[in-house]
Amino acid sequence: MAGKEKPKAPPKPPAKLEKTTEGERIAKVLSRAGIASRREAERLIELGEVKVNGAVITSPALNVTAKDKITVRGEPVGAPEPPRLWLYYKPEGLVTSASDEKGRDTVFDHLPEDMPRVMSVGRLDLNSEGLLLLTNDGELKRRLELPSTGWLRKYRVRVKGNPTEPEIEPLRKGVIIEGERFQPMEVKLDRHQGANAWLTVGIREGKNREIRRAMSHIGLTVNRLIRTSYGPFRLNELQPGEVEEVRPKVLREQLGLSEGDVPSAPRTGRKPDPKPAANPGARAGEKPRASAAQDRSAKAQGSKLKPGDGLKQLSETWQKATRGPSRKTEGHGTDGPDAGRPARSARPARAPARPGAPRKG
């Protein structure tokens, strides 16, 4: 009928997602993109925070490809970055978690602003300090945390009291605490210091508060605990709060990966040196040193000459050496280029310079 508006067409529902065997699982893709670990990504999916091609997904049992558009809480997920790893000296008093229900500061609150989103490899207690590994890649995090890796983690431990070798021997054989089996530890008594003693402890499991519980089991109280190494990665000279990235080549060598797994990221934002060193091995701040061959070449060539300059210089040098003093008397110059110049004392004749020698003066 005239005058009646046509009813608006209902909005098109989002396209249905077709299950495919191509691509990778959505949780793995989110993990590789640095959004969250695979387990955390599965929780985001269950909460309905993830969309694929505009459709909310509620199950991680979905494969996606590079053609699919993924968003998490409305933010698009970019292409995954190359796996990277950082060494971080965690200070005492920071929580190793993304957020804390008690409002305490976390390690992520104190990282440099230019760092990408990272996850911690394992944890360190609130009152523990030392080496904490950080990565932007969930798969790398999972690989480093696997018990099958079996990497030794070393700690410098200060305990109250003066333990003896027989007292710490049970820890080397393995103990059972509250029905939980603790694997044998590497324990070395370093020295006594007043009312305290320093130990070096190595573990491979990483149970919750493992060292503190083990020391308490033999009657010792830990009053300082510093992790100094995690497998092949060491704290070295890092100071509390400092961060240092592991070079891709070192990461590949330690994990047995290929360059396709951990490509070398291009250097960005680095200003070139104002004067490049003559030899590649020169250290920053050192005066560049030319090689012996470069020295000989520089002496032989002198300044660069145009064709014909060498012969011209030879002729001028010969004329100066053989010209008599009468041609340059004060106030009576010649009509040549030296007219009007003060006379100079006579000099003994010199042999003509070699062609190509640099001019003096």
Kinemage of the C-alpha trace (Angstrom):
@kinemage 1
@onewidth
@group {chain A} dominant
@subgroup {mainchain}
@vectorlist {calphas} color= white
{ca met a 1} P 0.000 0.000 0.000
{ca ala a 2} L 1.091 3.553 -0.690
{ca gly a 3} L 2.605 5.412 2.239
{ca lys a 4} L 3.811 2.354 4.030
{ca glu a 5} L 7.539 1.949 4.527
{ca lys a 6} L 9.175 -1.260 3.541
{ca pro a 7} L 10.239 -3.309 6.561
{ca lys a 8} L 13.996 -3.268 7.168
{ca ala a 9} L 15.800 -6.448 6.412
{ca pro a 10} L 17.097 -8.190 9.561
{ca pro a 11} L 20.884 -7.951 10.053
{ca lys a 12} L 22.827 -10.780 8.550
{ca pro a 13} L 24.125 -13.186 11.164
{ca pro a 14} L 27.903 -13.639 11.259
{ca ala a 15} L 29.222 -16.241 8.928
{ca lys a 16} L 29.342 -19.720 10.385
{ca leu a 17} L 32.790 -20.992 11.090
{ca glu a 18} L 33.701 -24.062 9.152
{ca lys a 19} L 35.896 -26.552 10.893
{ca thr a 20} L 39.017 -27.397 8.977
{ca thr a 21} L 42.135 -29.434 9.478
{ca glu a 22} L 44.274 -26.697 7.949
{ca gly a 23} L 46.047 -24.063 10.006
{ca glu a 24} L 46.623 -24.229 13.745
{ca arg a 25} L 44.498 -24.358 16.871
{ca ile a 26} L 43.165 -20.965 17.891
{ca ala a 27} L 44.697 -21.167 21.377
{ca lys a 28} L 48.116 -21.894 19.896
{ca val a 29} L 47.811 -18.945 17.498
{ca leu a 30} L 46.895 -16.609 20.361
{ca ser a 31} L 49.800 -17.939 22.359
{ca arg a 32} L 52.265 -17.405 19.503
{ca ala a 33} L 50.970 -13.860 19.051
{ca gly a 34} L 51.873 -13.093 22.661
{ca ile a 35} L 48.263 -12.597 23.786
{ca ala a 36} L 48.419 -15.204 26.538
{ca ser a 37} L 49.689 -18.670 27.297
{ca arg a 38} L 47.796 -21.483 25.636
{ca arg a 39} L 45.919 -22.315 28.838
{ca glu a 40} L 45.035 -18.654 29.441
{ca ala a 41} L 43.910 -18.345 25.816
{ca glu a 42} L 41.534 -21.268 26.316
{ca arg a 43} L 40.021 -19.459 29.308
{ca leu a 44} L 39.509 -16.314 27.205
{ca ile a 45} L 37.729 -18.425 24.605
{ca glu a 46} L 35.463 -20.038 27.215
{ca leu a 47} L 34.547 -16.548 28.496
{ca gly a 48} L 33.486 -15.473 25.009
{ca glu a 49} L 36.271 -12.880 24.675
{ca val a 50} L 37.516 -14.181 21.316
{ca lys a 51} L 35.944 -13.710 17.888
{ca val a 52} L 36.943 -15.263 14.587
{ca asn a 53} L 35.611 -13.563 11.452
{ca gly a 54} L 33.086 -11.699 13.595
{ca ala a 55} L 31.683 -14.789 15.321
{ca val a 56} L 32.182 -15.453 19.037
{ca ile a 57} L 33.767 -18.817 19.703
{ca thr a 58} L 33.355 -20.745 22.930
{ca ser a 59} L 35.519 -23.777 22.250
{ca pro a 60} L 39.262 -23.942 21.565
{ca ala a 61} L 38.650 -26.898 19.248
{ca leu a 62} L 38.986 -24.716 16.166
{ca asn a 63} L 41.732 -24.368 13.583
{ca val a 64} L 42.440 -20.997 12.012
{ca thr a 65} L 44.630 -19.836 9.143
{ca ala a 66} L 46.283 -16.549 8.197
{ca lys a 67} L 43.131 -15.594 6.250
{ca asp a 68} L 40.958 -15.586 9.384
{ca lys a 69} L 40.408 -12.322 11.269
{ca ile a 70} L 40.797 -12.792 15.027
{ca thr a 71} L 39.940 -10.293 17.735
{ca val a 72} L 40.305 -10.500 21.507
{ca arg a 73} L 38.042 -8.145 23.449
{ca gly a 74} L 37.536 -6.199 20.266
{ca glu a 75} L 41.238 -5.741 19.548
{ca pro a 76} L 42.607 -7.332 16.369
{ca val a 77} L 45.306 -9.936 16.771
{ca gly a 78} L 48.350 -9.227 14.618
{ca ala a 79} L 50.762 -11.623 13.046
{ca pro a 80} L 52.943 -13.464 15.560
{ca glu a 81} L 56.328 -11.920 16.295
{ca pro a 82} L 59.517 -13.973 16.315
{ca pro a 83} L 60.056 -15.718 19.673
{ca arg a 84} L 62.187 -13.593 22.004
{ca leu a 85} L 63.589 -14.162 25.487
{ca trp a 86} L 64.748 -11.718 28.160
{ca leu a 87} L 66.726 -12.100 31.385
{ca tyr a 88} L 65.244 -10.030 34.207
{ca tyr a 89} L 66.568 -9.468 37.726
{ca lys a 90} L 63.385 -9.634 39.778
{ca pro a 91} L 63.723 -7.492 42.906
{ca glu a 92} L 62.387 -8.715 46.220
{ca gly a 93} L 58.821 -7.623 46.992
{ca leu a 94} L 57.274 -7.954 43.497
{ca val a 95} L 54.581 -10.456 42.555
{ca thr a 96} L 55.217 -12.674 39.524
{ca ser a 97} L 51.753 -12.431 37.967
{ca ala a 98} L 49.921 -10.217 35.496
{ca ser a 99} L 47.692 -8.835 38.251
{ca asp a 100} L 47.396 -9.217 42.012
{ca glu a 101} L 44.125 -9.418 43.950
{ca lys a 102} L 45.758 -7.639 46.892
{ca gly a 103} L 46.896 -4.716 44.768
{ca arg a 104} L 50.603 -5.411 45.197
{ca asp a 105} L 53.123 -4.374 42.551
{ca thr a 106} L 53.950 -6.989 39.929
{ca val a 107} L 57.104 -7.477 37.893
{ca phe a 108} L 55.185 -6.275 34.834
{ca asp a 109} L 54.527 -2.907 36.500
{ca his a 110} L 58.268 -2.246 36.599
{ca leu a 111} L 59.439 -3.361 33.155
{ca pro a 112} L 60.764 -0.823 30.603
{ca glu a 113} L 58.002 0.908 28.650
{ca asp a 114} L 59.419 -0.107 25.261
{ca met a 115} L 59.137 -3.832 25.984
{ca pro a 116} L 56.366 -5.789 24.227
{ca arg a 117} L 53.808 -7.837 26.112
{ca val a 118} L 55.679 -10.661 27.849
{ca met a 119} L 54.978 -13.645 30.063
{ca ser a 120} L 57.120 -15.083 32.819
{ca val a 121} L 58.706 -18.496 32.543
{ca gly a 122} L 57.835 -20.020 35.909
{ca arg a 123} L 57.622 -17.883 39.022
{ca leu a 124} L 59.603 -16.465 41.892
{ca asp a 125} L 58.064 -15.933 45.315
{ca leu a 126} L 57.254 -12.463 46.599
{ca asn a 127} L 60.269 -12.529 48.927
{ca ser a 128} L 62.618 -14.159 46.424
{ca glu a 129} L 64.817 -12.326 43.929
{ca gly a 130} L 67.097 -13.012 41.023
{ca leu a 131} L 66.811 -14.397 37.515
{ca leu a 132} L 63.363 -14.508 35.946
{ca leu a 133} L 62.965 -15.414 32.269
{ca leu a 134} L 60.453 -13.412 30.224
{ca thr a 135} L 59.197 -14.237 26.730
{ca asn a 136} L 56.706 -12.889 24.198
{ca asp a 137} L 55.908 -16.390 22.925
{ca gly a 138} L 53.551 -18.787 24.682
{ca glu a 139} L 54.991 -21.852 22.976
{ca leu a 140} L 58.492 -20.926 24.096
{ca lys a 141} L 57.203 -20.382 27.647
{ca arg a 142} L 55.602 -23.818 27.638
{ca arg a 143} L 58.755 -25.452 26.286
{ca leu a 144} L 60.986 -23.884 28.935
{ca glu a 145} L 58.615 -24.900 31.741
{ca leu a 146} L 58.222 -28.541 30.732
{ca pro a 147} L 59.553 -30.952 33.394
{ca ser a 148} L 61.070 -33.022 30.590
{ca thr a 149} L 63.490 -30.148 29.923
{ca gly a 150} L 65.147 -31.008 33.235
{ca trp a 151} L 67.156 -27.809 33.415
{ca leu a 152} L 68.999 -27.186 36.663
{ca arg a 153} L 68.036 -23.983 38.467
{ca lys a 154} L 70.601 -22.638 40.904
{ca tyr a 155} L 70.040 -20.421 43.923
{ca arg a 156} L 72.151 -18.595 46.469
{ca val a 157} L 70.409 -19.231 49.766
{ca arg a 158} L 71.052 -17.569 53.110
{ca val a 159} L 69.691 -19.414 56.123
{ca lys a 160} L 69.532 -18.561 59.775
{ca gly a 161} L 71.763 -20.861 61.771
{ca asn a 162} L 74.976 -22.811 61.265
{ca pro a 163} L 74.068 -26.037 59.448
{ca thr a 164} L 76.493 -28.922 59.212
{ca glu a 165} L 77.049 -31.423 56.399
{ca pro a 166} L 75.108 -34.230 58.173
{ca glu a 167} L 72.139 -31.869 58.612
{ca ile a 168} L 71.855 -31.008 54.915
{ca glu a 169} L 72.625 -34.526 53.641
{ca pro a 170} L 68.926 -35.627 53.583
{ca leu a 171} L 68.184 -32.931 50.981
{ca arg a 172} L 70.744 -34.521 48.661
{ca lys a 173} L 68.935 -37.851 48.865
{ca gly a 174} L 65.407 -36.481 48.547
{ca val a 175} L 62.809 -35.964 51.275
{ca ile a 176} L 59.061 -36.381 51.720
{ca ile a 177} L 57.270 -33.330 53.127
{ca glu a 178} L 53.568 -33.603 54.032
{ca gly a 179} L 53.228 -36.617 51.784
{ca glu a 180} L 54.887 -34.876 48.802
{ca arg a 181} L 58.071 -36.314 47.369
{ca phe a 182} L 60.919 -33.847 46.750
{ca gln a 183} L 63.604 -34.906 44.300
{ca pro a 184} L 67.251 -34.863 45.416
{ca met a 185} L 68.793 -31.394 45.480
{ca glu a 186} L 72.329 -30.252 44.851
{ca val a 187} L 73.335 -28.540 48.104
{ca lys a 188} L 76.731 -27.006 48.812
{ca leu a 189} L 77.635 -25.315 52.091
{ca asp a 190} L 79.612 -22.214 51.075
{ca arg a 191} L 80.402 -20.391 54.307
{ca his a 192} L 79.154 -19.287 57.700
{ca gln a 193} L 78.589 -15.575 58.254
{ca gly a 194} L 77.794 -14.655 61.829
{ca ala a 195} L 74.419 -16.129 62.755
{ca asn a 196} L 73.744 -17.071 59.118
{ca ala a 197} L 75.131 -19.426 56.503
{ca trp a 198} L 75.236 -19.250 52.701
{ca leu a 199} L 74.355 -22.274 50.577
{ca thr a 200} L 74.257 -22.959 46.842
{ca val a 201} L 71.218 -25.046 45.967
{ca gly a 202} L 70.311 -26.620 42.631
{ca ile a 203} L 66.849 -28.032 41.832
{ca arg a 204} L 65.166 -29.412 38.723
{ca glu a 205} L 61.490 -29.569 39.713
{ca gly a 206} L 60.479 -26.104 40.800
{ca lys a 207} L 57.649 -26.961 43.191
{ca asn a 208} L 55.872 -24.163 45.025
{ca arg a 209} L 58.241 -22.710 47.664
{ca glu a 210} L 60.367 -25.832 47.249
{ca ile a 211} L 63.628 -24.588 48.766
{ca arg a 212} L 61.990 -22.794 51.698
{ca arg a 213} L 59.928 -25.853 52.563
{ca ala a 214} L 62.923 -28.168 52.239
{ca met a 215} L 65.084 -26.000 54.490
{ca ser a 216} L 62.293 -25.726 57.040
{ca his a 217} L 62.050 -29.517 57.002
{ca ile a 218} L 65.615 -29.782 58.363
{ca gly a 219} L 65.151 -26.940 60.860
{ca leu a 220} L 66.546 -23.987 58.852
{ca thr a 221} L 64.842 -20.674 58.018
{ca val a 222} L 65.574 -18.988 54.698
{ca asn a 223} L 66.029 -15.234 55.055
{ca arg a 224} L 67.309 -14.522 51.548
{ca leu a 225} L 66.954 -16.423 48.282
{ca ile a 226} L 68.483 -15.389 44.934
{ca arg a 227} L 68.074 -17.390 41.741
{ca thr a 228} L 71.352 -17.184 39.812
{ca ser a 229} L 70.656 -19.402 36.804
{ca tyr a 230} L 67.910 -21.160 34.890
{ca gly a 231} L 69.461 -23.886 32.757
{ca pro a 232} L 72.089 -22.263 30.496
{ca phe a 233} L 70.844 -18.719 31.206
{ca arg a 234} L 72.664 -16.895 34.003
{ca leu a 235} L 72.116 -13.755 36.047
{ca asn a 236} L 75.748 -12.646 35.575
{ca glu a 237} L 76.175 -8.909 36.246
{ca leu a 238} L 72.506 -7.885 36.089
{ca gln a 239} L 71.349 -5.585 38.871
{ca pro a 240} L 67.856 -5.600 40.473
{ca gly a 241} L 65.290 -4.325 37.975
{ca glu a 242} L 67.557 -4.630 34.916
{ca val a 243} L 66.525 -6.459 31.740
{ca glu a 244} L 68.725 -7.990 29.033
{ca glu a 245} L 67.528 -9.713 25.869
{ca val a 246} L 69.007 -13.044 24.814
{ca arg a 247} L 70.395 -12.898 21.294
{ca pro a 248} L 68.469 -15.036 18.753
{ca lys a 249} L 71.622 -16.999 17.899
{ca val a 250} L 72.179 -17.942 21.559
{ca leu a 251} L 68.509 -18.852 21.940
{ca arg a 252} L 68.665 -21.147 18.903
{ca glu a 253} L 71.843 -22.831 20.114
{ca gln a 254} L 70.573 -23.455 23.640
{ca leu a 255} L 67.192 -24.805 22.517
{ca gly a 256} L 68.340 -26.656 19.412
{ca leu a 257} L 66.108 -24.579 17.131
{ca ser a 258} L 66.541 -23.526 13.523
{ca glu a 259} L 66.655 -19.987 12.183
{ca gly a 260} L 63.153 -20.562 10.854
{ca asp a 261} L 61.928 -21.072 14.432
{ca val a 262} L 63.830 -18.103 15.890
{ca pro a 263} L 64.773 -15.668 13.108
{ca ser a 264} L 67.250 -12.908 13.729
{ca ala a 265} L 65.209 -9.766 14.259
{ca pro a 266} L 66.495 -6.704 12.365
{ca arg a 267} L 67.991 -3.964 14.489
{ca thr a 268} L 65.788 -0.929 14.642
{ca gly a 269} L 66.157 2.472 16.208
{ca arg a 270} L 69.921 2.245 16.568
{ca lys a 271} L 71.873 5.321 15.518
{ca pro a 272} L 74.928 4.633 13.384
{ca asp a 273} L 78.314 5.368 14.852
{ca pro a 274} L 79.592 8.824 13.797
{ca lys a 275} L 82.944 7.326 12.766
{ca pro a 276} L 82.904 3.633 11.874
{ca ala a 277} L 85.876 1.683 13.137
{ca ala a 278} L 88.571 0.793 10.633
{ca asn a 279} L 88.512 -2.825 11.831
{ca pro a 280} L 85.266 -4.669 12.675
{ca gly a 281} L 86.561 -5.848 16.062
{ca ala a 282} L 87.234 -2.363 17.436
{ca arg a 283} L 85.461 -1.646 20.711
{ca ala a 284} L 83.295 1.347 21.282
{ca gly a 285} L 85.320 4.344 22.407
{ca glu a 286} L 88.622 2.956 21.127
{ca lys a 287} L 90.606 4.815 18.471
{ca pro a 288} L 90.320 2.820 15.221
{ca arg a 289} L 93.544 1.129 14.241
{ca ala a 290} L 94.320 0.565 10.562
{ca ser a 291} L 95.900 -2.668 9.475
{ca ala a 292} L 99.521 -2.803 8.284
{ca ala a 293} L 98.356 -3.113 4.682
{ca gln a 294} L 96.159 -0.041 5.077
{ca asp a 295} L 99.094 1.928 6.536
{ca arg a 296} L 101.377 1.014 3.608
{ca ser a 297} L 98.667 1.855 1.092
{ca ala a 298} L 97.988 5.235 2.724
{ca lys a 299} L 101.685 6.172 2.741
{ca ala a 300} L 102.143 5.152 -0.857
{ca gln a 301} L 99.051 6.866 -2.211
{ca gly a 302} L 98.913 9.971 -0.029
{ca ser a 303} L 95.987 12.184 -1.009
{ca lys a 304} L 94.027 11.180 -4.078
{ca leu a 305} L 95.350 12.885 -7.271
{ca lys a 306} L 93.696 13.668 -10.529
{ca pro a 307} L 95.299 12.473 -13.768
{ca gly a 308} L 98.339 14.643 -14.573
{ca asp a 309} L 98.721 16.088 -11.049
{ca gly a 310} L 101.651 13.865 -10.220
{ca leu a 311} L 103.759 15.151 -13.160
{ca lys a 312} L 102.779 18.753 -12.398
{ca gln a 313} L 103.861 18.420 -8.763
{ca leu a 314} L 107.170 16.858 -9.839
{ca ser a 315} L 107.877 19.790 -12.150
{ca glu a 316} L 107.027 22.439 -9.529
{ca thr a 317} L 109.136 20.711 -6.902
{ca trp a 318} L 112.133 20.521 -9.242
{ca gln a 319} L 111.824 24.209 -10.121
{ca lys a 320} L 111.699 25.263 -6.452
{ca ala a 321} L 114.699 23.138 -5.601
{ca thr a 322} L 116.892 24.473 -8.447
{ca arg a 323} L 115.752 28.136 -8.454
{ca gly a 324} L 118.511 30.528 -7.288
{ca pro a 325} L 118.088 33.149 -4.537
{ca ser a 326} L 118.587 36.066 -7.005
{ca arg a 327} L 115.198 35.313 -8.516
{ca lys a 328} L 113.491 36.100 -5.179
{ca thr a 329} L 114.881 39.307 -3.751
{ca glu a 330} L 112.871 41.375 -1.369
{ca gly a 331} L 110.670 43.865 -3.228
{ca his a 332} L 111.870 42.662 -6.678
{ca gly a 333} L 109.895 39.634 -7.507
{ca thr a 334} L 109.595 38.024 -10.866
{ca asp a 335} L 106.631 38.203 -13.130
{ca gly a 336} L 105.740 34.667 -12.218
{ca pro a 337} L 103.448 33.363 -9.506
{ca asp a 338} L 105.926 34.336 -6.750
{ca ala a 339} L 105.839 38.064 -7.586
{ca gly a 340} L 105.393 40.278 -4.510
{ca arg a 341} L 106.211 37.534 -1.954
{ca pro a 342} L 109.040 38.032 0.588
{ca ala a 343} L 112.305 36.437 -0.320
{ca arg a 344} L 113.316 33.257 1.497
{ca ser a 345} L 116.773 32.136 2.436
{ca ala a 346} L 118.382 29.833 -0.018
{ca arg a 347} L 117.874 26.144 0.673
{ca pro a 348} L 120.097 23.309 -0.432
{ca ala a 349} L 118.940 21.523 -3.499
{ca arg a 350} L 116.725 18.503 -2.923
{ca ala a 351} L 116.076 15.484 -4.973
{ca pro a 352} L 112.793 15.633 -6.849
{ca ala a 353} L 109.875 14.033 -5.030
{ca arg a 354} L 108.387 10.816 -6.254
{ca pro a 355} L 105.390 11.181 -8.557
{ca gly a 356} L 102.215 11.054 -6.532
{ca ala a 357} L 103.795 12.361 -3.326
{ca pro a 358} L 101.541 14.735 -1.379
{ca arg a 359} L 102.217 18.449 -1.639
{ca lys a 360} L 103.438 20.226 1.451
{ca gly a 361} L 102.321 23.603 2.683
